[in-house]
Every structure is written in C-alpha cells, then in structure tokens.
Amino acid sequence: MDRKLSSLLVVGTLGIVGCGVGGGGDGGDSGVNPPPPDSPPNNEDSIKCTAQVALAGMFTAPAQIDPLGGCQPTGMWAVTATVSDKGTCTDVPIKASYNYTLTGVGRDSKVAYAGAATSEEFKGAVSASGDGACTGSFEHILPDGSNFDQITLRPILPKPDATVTTTLTISGTGEFNLWNRHP
C-alpha cells in the first residue's frame, strides 16, 4: 500500500512539474493567450444587395442515359436564368442563358463554360445528390465598376427514369450578390 501511495505521489509530482515545461518565453505556454488573428471582413457589410434567380433549361447527354445509372452529368447543360425576386437590388445584370459542358468521369471531370467575359472568374462543379439526381454549382464573378457581381447558379438534373433518352429538364435556383469588394 505504501509503495502504491509513493508511486502516485511521484507520478502526481512529475505531472505538475511537467505542466510548467515550455513556459518562460521559449515558445511554450506562458499562460497568456495571443490576440486572435484578424478575422475576415463581415460579409453582411460587404454585400450591397441580393436577388434570387429561377433556373430552367435542358440537359443533353452525349449518349443514351441509363435509368439505373443515377447521376450522369456528362453532357451539355443549357441553363436559362430569370430574376425571381430583385430583393434590394435596383439592377440585376445576369445573362438570359448560361451553357456549360461537363466532360470526363469522377475525379477526371471538367466543367467548361462557354461565353465567359474576359475579366470573368468561373468555378463549376457537379455532384450526385444521393437519390439519382445531379446538382450543379456554377459561380461567376465579374467586376462591376468598383463593385463585383457574384452569380451563383444551382441547376438540378432529376433522377432519370425509364422513358429518358438523351435529355433531361433542368430546374433550380440561384442568387445574385453585388459586393463592394471581391467575394
């Protein structure tokens, strides 16, 4: 019993002494927390206005769509966009249509956007929703004077059924944001 008590005292003492290691300005814990890093700007202050966008359109696959194959996004996505709610925006400069081509499979997939302006930034991706449908995420950023237009489109391809050949109807939503800085 005395041996166990002695062992506990030694371990407890080493534990307490060990907690102090690293103090004294050598990069360890000195007990003073450094100031938090600069936080990113508040997006609420940077977005001047937001509008909602409704999407429709047509997807055309390069070959017959397999109704049992789930999300099969390879092909041409012809998306039409209309402003459904201007929100607080006085002007919503979106295009009437956006055309995307998806090639490759899996990690080798590539999304191309036809019609990009010279100064336009574009990022695109398509993912499976888990129920056989596909969801796109297409972001466009354009300079607009001293501001920036950000157009985010989220088109959806439904799960193909047995009657589908090479086309599917696109639906979806999007958002327009006018930023006073680059988003």
N, C-alpha and C positions, 0 to 999 in steps of 0.2 A: 504494500500500500504506500509506504514511504517512497519507494522507487517510482511509482506512478505519479505521485504528487510532485516529486523532484523533476521528473520529465516534463510535466505540464508547466511547471514554473519556468524551466529553461526554454521551452517552445514559446510560451507566452512572452517572455522577455525578448527573445530573438524577434518575434513578430512585432513587438512595439519598437524595438531598435530599428528593425528593417523598414518600418514605415517612414522613418526620418531620412533614409538614404535618398540622395538626389536633391536635397534642399541646398540652400547656400549659393544659389546663382549658377550652378553648373548645368542648367538645363532641366533639372528635376522639378518636382512640385514644390514651390516655395510657399504655397498656401495663398497666393494672390492670383486671382483669375485675370487673364489678359482681357483687354476690351474685345467685344465681339467684332468680327470682321465687318467691313462695310456691307450693309445689306443692299440688295438690288433695289432699284427705284420702284416705288409703288405703282403697279400697273394702272390702278384706278386714276392716278394723277396723269398718266401718260396717254391714256385713250381719250380722245376728244369726243368720239361718238361711235355708236354701234348700230348696225342694221342687220336684219335677218333676211336670209335668202332661201328661196324654194328651188329645188332641183328636179329636173325630169330629163329624159333622154333615152338613148338607145345604145346598148352594148352589142357589138358584133364580134363573135369568136371566129378564128381562122378555120375552124373545123366543127363538125357536129359536137354539141355539148352532151356529155354523158350525164343523164339524170341521177345516176348513183354516185357521181364523182365529187359532189359537194362544190365548194368554191373553186371556180375555174376562171380566173380573172384575165387570162392571156387573150388579148384582142384589142379592139378599138372602143374606147369609152367616149361617146359623143354626148356631152352634158350641156343642157340649156339651163340658164340661171335667170331668175326673176326676183326682184326685191319684193319680199312679202310684208316687211314692216321696216319703214325708214328709221324707226326709233328717234333718236335726237339728231340724226344726220340730215343736213339740207341737200346734200348731193351724195349719191352712191354710185361711183364710177366703176361698175362691173361690166364685163363683156356679156353679150347675149348668149354666147356659146364658148365652150372650152373642149378641146379634143386632146385626149390622152391615148397613148399606145403602150400597152404592157406586153413585154416580151420576156422569155425565159421562164424558169420554174424554180420555186423555192428561193434559196439564197442567191441564185443567179438571176432573179427577176429584176427588170429595169423598167422604170416608168419614164416615158418621154412626153413632153408637152409641145404641141405644135402651136405656134403663134405667140411665143414669148417676145415681149418688148426687149430692146437692147439692155436696159437697166433693170429688168425684172429678175427677181430671185424666185426659184421654184423648187419645192420639195414635194415628192409624192410617194405614197406607199399604199398597198392594198393588203388587207388581212382577212382571214376567214373568221366569221362570227361564231362558228361552232355549230350552227344549225344548217349548214349548207349554203348560206348566203355569203356574199363578199361585201366588205366595207372599204371604201376608198378614203384617203385623207390627202387632199391636194391643197397646198398652201402657196399663195402667190404674194410677194411683197414688192411694191412699186413705190419709187419716190414720187411725191405729190407736192411740188413746191418745197417748202421747208418741213413738210409732214411726210408720213408714209401711209400708204393704203395696204392693209393686210386682208386678203380674201382667203378664207378657209372653206373649202367645199368638201362635204362628206357624202358622196354618192353611194347608193346601196344597190347591189345586184341581188335579186331574190334567189332563193334556192331553186335550181332548175327542176322542172317536172318532166314527165314522160312525153309531153307534147312539144317541148322545146327543140328547135333545130340548131340554129346558129345565132339567134338574137334573144336578148332579154331586155325588158323595160327597166330603165333606171329611175329611181326615186331618191329622195334625200333632202338634206338641209345644208345650210352654210351660214357663214357670218362674215360681215364686213366690219372692220375696225379702222378708224382713222387715228393714227398715232402722231404725237408731237415729237417723237424720237423713233429710232429704228427699233422694231419689236424684238 
